[in-house]
Structure formats: C-alpha cells, structure tokens
C-alpha cells in the first residue's frame, strides 16, 4: 500500500510503498478515513540529523500522521467489543500500562515510550496514519459510533485533546471572578478557548499576532482579544492584560506557542497562586523562561503539559457528539499531502489540515479538486 514517510531527517516526506499491516490478537486494523497534519510534523521533517528533540531521540523512516481516525476493518482474535465498520479514533500517545505513570492514570507520561523531551508513538518514531491502513492496540482505540464520518474527528485526537488536557490541569483555579489567558490561537488555542468557556465562568483573554485568529477566538467564546506585537516583544499586550485585570494579573495562562517572548509575557502577567501551563514547543534556541524573585508572581506554579489521556479523548469526542465544539477542517486528498504541508508551513490554512481517504461506506473517491472546508459543530 502507499504511504507518506519521513525517510531521512532534514528532508520532506516521501510517498513510498509498504506492506499492508496485519493485526495481532489484541489489535484493531483500521481503514483510515482522516489523518490530521500538525506543525510538529514540519518540525520533524526540518530536524537536522542528531538535533533535539526529535532527531536525537528516534530513528527516521516511519509513516507520518498522529491524528488518526477511521473505520474498523478487522479485529484481532481477542477483541470482541468493537464491530467491523464502526467509526473509531486513535489516542495519539501509546502506553505500556505497567509503569508508575500508567498505573497512576497518567499514561501520557508513560516511561516506556519517553525519549528525552518527547514521547514516541504513531507518526513520531513509529508508523502513523498517512497510509491506507493502520494497526493499533485495542486499548488505544475509542469508538465514536456507526453514524458519523470519523474524518471530522481526526483533529480532536491531538490538537483538541492536548488543549483539553492542559486546561483541565488548571480548571480548578477558574472560579467565578477569575481569568484565563490563552496565548496562540492556532490549531490548539482555538480549542483551548472553547474548553475554558465550557468548563468555567472565567473571563477569557485570547492573545495572538494575527487579527484573523483573534476574530476566530471571539467567535468561539473569548471575552477580550489582545494583539501580540513581536516588535515590542509583547509589552503592549502585557500592559493591556494588566489593565483588564486591574493590575492583579491572570489566574491561569496557557501558552500554546512556547517562544521566549510568549513565556516572558506569561511570567509578566502571572498572578499569585496562579498557574502557567506550557504546551507549545517552539523551534529554535532561546525558548526558555527565567524564574526567580521578581520574574514571576510569588507562589505561581509553572507546569509543562504533554499530550492527554484516553479519558480526555473520550470526553472531547463526547463534547463533539453533543455539538458543543466548533471544528474547523480543511480537507486534502492523499495525493495532496505535500501541498497541505506547504500551506501549513505558510500559515495559509483556514482550518486544521486533514488528509481524507476513500469512504468505504459510500465508495466516494477521496481525491479532491482543491481543499474542502468544514466550519461547523458536528
């Protein structure tokens, strides 16, 4: 079967022929319907050999694609609770189930798959979903029913659920009268705004360098939007946020960018007993934050959030099925993967890029004459 692989570090992905995978007794064979593309895919392809965090941690020559959804094509002999043709999504982080993190309910920090600052898995060290079929252990598959198109759920499996997990780690602080700032309203930040709105009554401040993305933030629930100006390293944004909070600072700050400038902004607007959650892994040197007296609010916590749990994904899919999430998708055919990555790199996408495959239930060809857009709630 045809697949799209990262063959060598520092090179674009390539179309290759690989054998069709077969499921083991505890596996599920998935006929792919949708595979979301992510900025981290570009970071992997751009990585010089031996460079951190990717090329120093895993070997190349794997199929890309870690936002995966499709239909059950075949079940392993021991799998009895799914049906062929059932729509499913795949949790983006594998786990061993045995380490202290897994048995403690934190499988996103599984020690067996940890490699430096990253976690290996499908589309990052192992074969992902940019191919016709994907084999996944049953424990990492979640059903979304028989009556949905799983392609629309693909972005939920990483972009949405990673934002959900980050917000959940701080939501107990978001009582009435508190505030949350979401920095970076891209593929993850747009979901972050929605989850803060759904899970709390906090005032929501959205921060971005793009007026277009700030417009989206207002549409999905932000109370105020703040333009981050790179020329002043966010000093004007800091002043505006401090004015909005009557100089008290922001209770919860989630940084989906992770650059030196956005981390500095987070520290400057932090509040005592608050929490800063770092999600974004900005490429390049200097993306660090100096902490100490006078640099960050006293007693403010700082945490790095990685991925999500399977329960997080189950809850996000349920919110989507209830029509409570806006999902913006820009669809591409399998033969348009290089074009999709070019648009992702250029920042011209109007939704999360999703590569779609033929629908086995309708026989429809996935070849698209240009991208198709979905801007709606499921």
Secondary structure by P-SEA (a helix, b strand, c coil): cbbbbcccccccbbbbbbcbbbbcccbbbbcccbbbbcaaaaaaaaccccccccccccccbbbbbcccccccccccccccccccccccccccccccccccccccccccccccccccccccccccccccccccbbbbccccccccccccccccccccccaaaaaaaaaaacccccccccbbbbccccccaaaaaaaaaaccccbbbbbcccaaaaaaaaaacccbbbbbbccccaaaaaaaaaaaaccccccbbbbccccaaaaaaaaaaccccbbbbbcccccccccccccccccccccbbbbbbccccaaaaaaaaaaaaaccbbbbbbbbcccaaaaaaaaaaaccccccbbbbccccccccccccccbbbbcccc
